[in-house]
Amino acid sequence: MAAAPDNSFAAPVSPGARPPAGPVLVTGATGFIGRAFAASLRREGIALRCLVRDPRRALAVGLPASELVHGSLDQPESLGPAVEGASAIVHLAGATRALDAAGFRRANAEGTAALAAAAAGRSPGLRFVQVSSLAAAGPSPDGRGTGAAPSDCRPCSRYGQSKLDGEREVLARADRLDWCVIRPPIVYGPGDDGTRLLVKQALGWVSPVPSVRRPLSLVHVDDLVAALRLALASTGVHGFFPIDGPERSDTSSLVAAIAAAAGRRARCLPIPMFLARGAGHLADLVHRIRGVPGFFCADKLREASAVGWVADPVPARERLGFTARIAIAAGFAATFAAEPELLGSARINPAGG
């Protein structure tokens, strides 16, 4: 029997959660998580404003013209009208790839500063959900410290530092915003370039993995959307909320689970991290020559070399009422069902084994 379509995972918000009274401004709505989140609000008739730099691209990915607000995080003058009258902001926009630390900072810290300043100035007191990253907290093999305040966080990558700096920009306006910070781990699901790379790694002739297993948290995009909906509705709840999936994995077991969901067996090839880091520096040189950042880079290898990336589920469970429910096997089986071209001629195994 084929796996259920991905949207069957979509879950309603907790019965105690109230929808926003006015329009919700969403940044990053053309991205992987943003599209899923906006669709969730749209299904329940919640008014949306999607801040977009390129309206043509937004229309091409299916955003309704009536929801679009033309503006950009690097054009602060465009943000005031977008924020005016909004009841809440969910800030998803940012960069996961950049050529250098300055590029990450412009997108993830300075852009957040401009949006938070506009919100605090034009709509003081509105709900501001900042979507950060587990990378901002820094590595953890067991989840400890992942819900810490920025002063106690220790990111190991330029990306993580820029996301932490973005959190600090929100905190600098905490007296004028009803703020909340969400720190997702690896997020996967259909329509995502990062997920496609994971699948390519798992289904290749050989699957390079770190020679020492690193523990990981990961979450399906529909579970993350449920967490964001709860954060949006939990007005007055402030804090830093790592997001964990219903089960944890590691750098080798994850590759094996993805292959199993496709009805295949992964051929894991352990690679010493010093070799991988060397390749990452060479890739950086190529990216700089071309002027285009890539997924495989030295910064990403800094994260891959860390002791682990495990999230603490307790703060989100106890204060937001969130518990993830989509298991890894089911999540990837549904991803393959929604995006069968990932498999070629491979058989989908809905049981993931």
N, C-alpha and C positions, 0 to 999 in steps of 0.2 A: 504494500500500500504506500502511495506517495506521501511525502511529508506535507503537513498542513502549510498553506501559504503563510508567509511571514506576518501579514497583518492580523492573523488569528491570535498572535501573542498580545495584541494591544489590549490593555486592561484599563477599566475605569479608575478614576481617582477615588480614594477612600471616601465612603459616604459622609464622613464628617468634614471633608474639605469643601470649601466654597469657591466657586469660580470667580475670577476677577470681575469687579463691577464695571470696568471700562475696558478700552482696547489694550492689548498687550503688545508692546514693541519687542520684536525679535530681531536680533542681529545674527548674521550667519545663516539666514534661512535658506540660502541656496546650497548649503553644504550638506553633508551626509546626515549629521545629527539634526541640524536645523530643519531639513525637509520633513523628517519624521516627527519632530516636535510640533512644527506648524500644522501638519496634517492632523495630529492628535487634537489640537485646539479647534481646528476647523470642523472636525467631525461633531464636536459638541456645541457648535454655534457660537464660540467665543470670538469676539471681534479681534482681528489681527492687524498689526502694522508690521511690515517687513522692510527693514532698512536695507536698501540695495544700492550698490555702486553702479551696476550695469543692468538696467531694466530689461534689456533684450535677453540677457542670459537668464534672468529670473523668470521671464515668461517661457523661455525654452525648457526650463526644468519643471514647469507646471504651476508656478505661483500665479494666482489670479491677479489681474491688473489692478483690481480694486483694493488690494492689500498693500501695494507697493508704495514706499516712500523713498524718493531718490535722495541719497546722501552717502557720506563716507566718514569713517572714523578719523581720517586724516584731513578732513575739512570740518573743523569744529563749528563753523557758522551754519552748516547744514543740519546739525544735530538738535538745535533748539526747537525748530518746528516739528521734528519727528517725535520729540519727547513730550511736547506740550499736550496736556490732556490725557496722556497715557496713565493707566492705573498700575502698570507694572512693566518691568523690562527684564527680559531673559537674554543675557549677553553671551552668545555662542561664537561670535566672529573672532578670528585670530589666525595665527600662522603656525603650522606644524613643521614647515620647512623654511629655511632662510640661508643665505650665503654666509652670514656672520652674526655676531651677537647684536649688533646694531639693528639688523633687519628684524630679528625676533623682538627686540625692545620696541621698535616702532609699532609693530602690529599688536603685540600682546600687553604692553604696558602703557605706551603713550596713547594708543587708541582707546584703551579702557579708561585712562584718565580723562580724556575728552568727553567720553560718554557719561561717566560718573559726574563730572562737573556740570554738564548740561542737565542731567537729571536732578541733581541737588539744587541747581539754580532755578530751573523752570517748574519742577514738580516735586518739591521737597516732601519727604515722607513716603514716596512711592516704593513699592516692593522692587528690589534690584537683586536678581539672581545672577551671580557671576559664575560662569562655568569655567573653572580652572582646569587643573590636571593633577593626578597623583604625582607627576614629576615635580610639581611645585613643593610638595612636602619633602621629597627626597626618598631614597631607597629604604625599603623595610622588608625583611624576610618573613615577618609575622603580623604586620599591620600596625605595630606600635609606633606612635608618633605621627601617623598619617593624618590625624585630625588636629594637629598642633597649630597654634597661632603662628603667623609668619616669622616672628622673632625666634622661634624654636625650630624652624624648618631648615633643611640642609640639601637643597637641590644639587645634583651632580652634573647637570647639563645646561647649556645656554638656553635651551628651550624652557627647561624647568625654572631657571632663574627669571626668565621674562614673564612666565605665568605667575610666579610668586610676586614679582614687582607689580603685576596687574592687580593682584589681591590687595597689595598695600595701597594702591591708588583708590580702591573702593573704601578701605578702612579709613583713609584720610578724610573721607566725607561721611563717616558712620553716623555723625550727629544729625545728618540731613537725609539719610537713606535708610529704608527698612531692608537691610542687606542680608545676604546669605551666600556662602561660597560652596560650590559643589566641586569635588575633586574626583573625576572619573579615572579608572584605570584604562587598559586597552578596551576599546569599544569596537564591536564587530557587527556585521549584518550586511544585507544586500545593498549594492550601490555605493560601496566604499572602496577607495583605492587601497587603503591599508589592508582591508580584509582580502582583497584580490592578491596582494603580495603574500600574505600568510598562506593562502590556498596554493599559490604557485610554489611556494617553498615546500609545502607538505606533499604535493602531488608530483614533484619533479623526480627525475631518475634517482637523484640523491637529495637529501634534505639536510643542509648544513645547520648545525645547532651548536651552542656553546658546549665545550667539553665538560664543564661543570654545570649541572642543572641549577637553574635559578627559579625560585617559586614565583608564581604570577597570580594576580587577580585579573579577571576580564569580565565584561558585562555585555549582553546583547543590547542593541540600540533601543529595543522596545522597553527593556527594563530601565535603561537610563531615562527614557522619556517619562516613564511612570515616576521616577525619582524627581525629575524636574517639575512635573505637575504638582507633586506633593510640596516641593519647596516653594513653588509659586503660590500655592494656597495657604501655606503655613505662615501667614503674616505675623510679624512680631517675633518670629524665631530667628535668631542670629547665630552664626557659628560657621565652622568649617566641617564639611561633611564628605569624607571619603565614600566612594561607592564600590561595593564588592558584589560579585556575582554569587549565585547559590552554591558554587563549588569552586575550588581553586585548582590550579594546574601548575606546570613548570615548563621550562623551555623545550624539553623533549616530549613530555606527555601531551602538550598541546598540539604539536605537529602530528603525533600519532592519532590523536582524537579527530583532528580535521580529516586526515586520510581515511580513518575508519568511517566517518560520516559519509564519505564518498565511495565506500565499498572497496577501499584500497588499503595497502599496508605501506607505511612510510619507511623509507630506507635512511635512517638518521646517520649523518656523518659528523661526529664530534670534531669541532674546530677549536684549537687554542685561541683564546681571546687576543693574545698579542698579535697573532696573524690577522685576525679580523680587524683589529684597530689599525694596523698598517694599511690594510685595504681601504679602510674608511678615510684615511688621510689622502690616499691616492685619489679616491672618489671626490674628495673636496677640491683637489686641484683641478679635476675635470669640470666640476660644477662651476668653479670660478672662471675657468677659461670660456665656458659656454655662457656664463651669466645666468644660469638657471639652477636653482637648488634642487636636490634630489632627496628621496627617502633614505637611501643608504649613504651615510656620512659619518664623520668622526663623532659628531655630537650624539647621534643615535647609538653609536658603539659605546660611548661613555655610559649611557643608560643600560645597554645590554650587558656591560661588564659589572654592573652593580650586584649587590648580594641578593636582591629580589625586589619585586614590586607587588606587595600584598597590601590590600586596603583593610582598614578596620571597619566592619559593618555596624558596630554598636551605635555610634552617634546618629546615623541616618535612621536606624531602626527605632531607637528610643525617642528621638526628638522630631522626626519627620513621619514616622510610621511606615518606612520603606523597607521591604524585604524583596530581594531579587528572586525570580522564580524560573527563569529560562536556563535549563542545563546546557552545557557546552555541546553535547551530542545533538540535542534537539535544535539548538540555535543554528548550528552549522548545516544540519540537514535541511532546515527551512530556508537558509540562505541559498543552498544549492537548488532548492525547488523554485525559489524566486528568481534565481540567476543561473539557469542550467548551463549557459555557455562556459561557466567556470570549469565544468566537468568534461567537456568534449563528449566522448562516448561512454564515460564512466557511469556506473549504476549508482543511484542514490540509495543510501542505506538509512531509512528513517530512524532506526534504533541506534545509529551511530556506532555499531560494532559488528 
